[in-house]
């Protein structure tokens, strides 16, 4: 396991926002891989999705986050009241989320539920780990989309029922099927199989906090 990699931040070029949905209350943005959702502590980690959004939409507020290495759909509120309502939807798990990943190896079961509690691995932050005594309940459903027999990889659709940090990454690693390109949880061999983490937020669905319309937003999978 390669756990000694330094956190060197080279954000992708700012080529403008990729807006998947927009109205007067909220946005859904397609976040590129390699971009922080919010600023980091260090001066060289200030370039991030919410800062880029605020350049065009000064009132924008972050509602939830994706890992720096993960790409895909993210919801952004455009005022305080919508931020409050969206935050409640996420907290109460009223937002349907789907991800797609390509993992190492051929997953045996066509579908399943990973139910393993997670806690921060404090000596190795930001890594998370499974802890059956102190961990918080964490559940991820998965089903196989396709196999690549030649590459010995599996494409999975993932539905997280909880929203713990690095949940999908740790759960898949625990099955023995780490995500390709995962520089935190995969072996050097699996890291080398992709030039980025092959994990993408492909679908979000939730009740609009003002109109109550059921929104469904899809993001094209880039791998």
C-alpha positions in Angstrom: 0.0 0.0 0.0 1.4 3.4 -1.0 0.6 5.7 1.9 3.6 8.0 1.8 2.8 10.1 -1.2 3.1 13.8 -0.6 0.0 16.0 -1.2 1.3 18.1 -4.1 -1.5 20.2 -5.6 -1.5 21.1 -9.3 -5.1 22.1 -10.1 -6.4 21.7 -13.6 -6.5 24.7 -15.9 -9.5 27.0 -15.4 -11.4 26.7 -18.6 -14.6 28.1 -17.3 -17.4 26.4 -15.4 -19.1 23.3 -16.7 -22.7 24.0 -15.6 -25.0 21.0 -15.7 -28.1 22.8 -14.3 -28.7 26.5 -13.4 -31.6 28.6 -12.1 -31.8 31.6 -9.8 -31.5 29.5 -6.6 -28.8 26.9 -7.3 -26.3 25.4 -9.7 -25.1 21.9 -10.4 -21.5 22.0 -11.6 -19.3 19.3 -13.2 -16.2 19.4 -11.0 -13.0 18.3 -12.8 -10.7 15.7 -11.3 -7.8 17.2 -9.4 -9.6 20.3 -8.2 -10.3 20.9 -4.5 -14.0 21.5 -3.6 -13.0 24.2 -1.0 -9.7 26.0 -0.2 -7.0 24.1 1.6 -5.0 25.6 4.6 -1.9 26.4 2.6 -1.5 29.3 0.3 -0.9 27.1 -2.7 -4.2 25.3 -2.1 -6.6 28.3 -2.5 -7.7 27.5 -6.1 -10.8 25.4 -5.8 -14.2 24.8 -7.2 -16.2 27.2 -4.9 -13.7 30.1 -5.5 -14.0 29.6 -9.3 -17.8 29.5 -9.0 -17.8 32.7 -6.8 -15.9 34.5 -9.6 -19.0 34.3 -11.7 -21.6 33.9 -9.0 -20.4 35.9 -5.9 -23.2 34.6 -3.6 -22.4 30.9 -4.2 -22.1 28.7 -1.2 -20.8 25.1 -0.9 -23.3 22.5 0.1 -21.4 19.3 -0.1 -17.9 18.2 -1.3 -16.3 15.7 -3.6 -12.7 14.5 -3.0 -10.1 16.4 -4.9 -9.4 13.4 -7.1 -13.1 12.7 -7.8 -14.9 14.3 -10.7 -18.6 14.9 -11.4 -21.8 16.6 -10.3 -21.8 19.0 -7.3 -24.7 21.2 -6.0 -24.0 24.8 -5.2 -26.5 27.1 -3.5 -26.9 30.7 -4.6 -28.3 32.2 -1.4 -28.4 31.5 2.4 -31.9 30.1 2.5 -31.4 27.6 -0.3 -28.0 26.6 1.3 -29.8 25.8 4.5 -32.5 23.8 2.8 -30.1 21.9 0.6 -27.9 21.1 3.6 -30.9 19.6 5.3 -31.6 17.4 2.3 -28.1 16.1 2.3 -28.1 15.6 6.1 -31.4 13.7 6.0 -30.2 11.6 3.0 -32.9 12.9 0.7 -30.4 13.4 -2.2 -30.0 10.4 -4.5 -26.4 10.0 -5.6 -24.8 7.6 -8.0 -21.1 7.2 -8.9 -19.3 5.2 -11.4 -15.8 3.7 -10.8 -13.4 1.3 -12.5 -11.8 -1.1 -10.1 -9.0 -3.5 -10.2 -9.9 -7.2 -10.6 -13.1 -8.9 -11.7 -15.8 -8.4 -9.0 -17.5 -11.8 -8.3 -21.0 -10.7 -7.3 -23.1 -8.8 -9.7 -24.4 -6.6 -7.0 -24.1 -6.2 -3.2 -24.0 -4.0 -0.1 -20.8 -3.0 1.6 -21.7 -2.3 5.3 -18.5 -1.4 7.1 -18.0 1.4 9.7 -15.4 4.1 9.0 -13.3 6.3 11.2 -10.4 8.7 10.5 -7.0 7.1 10.5 -5.5 9.9 12.6 -1.8 9.1 12.3 -2.3 8.9 8.5 -4.7 11.7 7.8 -6.6 12.3 5.5 -6.9 8.5 5.2 -9.9 6.7 6.6 -10.1 3.1 7.9 -12.6 0.4 8.9 -13.1 0.2 12.7 -15.9 -2.0 14.0 -15.8 -0.6 17.5 -15.5 3.2 17.0 -16.4 3.7 13.3 -19.5 5.4 12.0 -22.1 3.4 10.1 -21.2 3.4 6.4 -23.1 1.6 3.6 -22.4 1.5 -0.1 -24.5 -0.4 -2.7 -22.9 -1.5 -5.9 -23.7 -3.4 -9.1 -21.5 -4.4 -12.0 -21.9 -2.5 -15.2 -19.3 -4.3 -17.3 -16.1 -6.3 -17.2 -12.8 -5.8 -19.1 -11.5 -9.3 -19.2 -8.2 -8.3 -20.9 -7.4 -5.5 -18.4 -8.9 -7.5 -15.5 -11.0 -4.6 -14.3 -14.7 -4.0 -13.5 -16.9 -1.0 -14.1 -19.2 -0.4 -11.2 -22.2 1.8 -10.4 -22.2 2.8 -6.8 -25.0 4.2 -4.6 -23.7 5.5 -1.2 -26.4 5.3 1.5 -24.2 7.3 3.8 -21.8 10.1 3.0 -18.6 9.4 5.0 -15.2 10.8 3.8 -13.6 8.5 1.3 -16.4 6.0 1.9 -16.5 4.5 -1.6 -12.8 4.3 -1.9 -12.2 2.5 1.4 -15.2 0.2 0.9 -14.0 -1.0 -2.5 -10.4 -1.4 -1.3 -11.9 -3.5 1.6 -13.4 -5.9 -1.1 -9.9 -6.3 -2.6 -11.0 -4.1 -5.6 -9.3 -0.7 -5.2 -10.2 2.0 -7.6 -7.7 2.5 -10.5 -5.5 5.5 -9.9 -6.3 5.8 -6.1 -3.1 7.3 -4.7 -4.4 6.9 -1.1 -5.7 3.4 -1.0 -4.4 1.4 -3.9 -1.1 -0.5 -4.5 1.5 1.1 -6.7 0.5 -1.4 -9.4 -3.1 -0.3 -9.3 -2.2 3.4 -9.1 -0.2 3.0 -12.3 -3.2 1.7 -14.2 -4.8 5.1 -14.6 -3.6 8.7 -14.7 -6.3 9.8 -12.3 -8.7 8.3 -9.8 -11.4 6.6 -11.8 -14.3 7.7 -9.7 -17.1 10.0 -11.0 -20.2 11.5 -9.5 -22.6 10.7 -12.4 -26.1 11.4 -11.1 -27.9 13.6 -8.5 -31.6 13.8 -7.8 -33.4 15.9 -5.2 -36.4 18.0 -4.6 -35.8 21.6 -5.5 -35.7 23.6 -2.3 -37.9 26.4 -3.7 -40.2 24.8 -6.4 -40.3 21.3 -4.9 -39.7 20.0 -8.5 -37.8 16.8 -8.6 -34.5 17.5 -10.3 -32.4 14.9 -12.0 -29.0 15.8 -13.2 -26.6 13.5 -15.1 -22.9 14.0 -15.7 -21.1 12.4 -18.6 -18.6 9.8 -17.4 -15.1 10.9 -18.6 -13.6 7.4 -18.6 
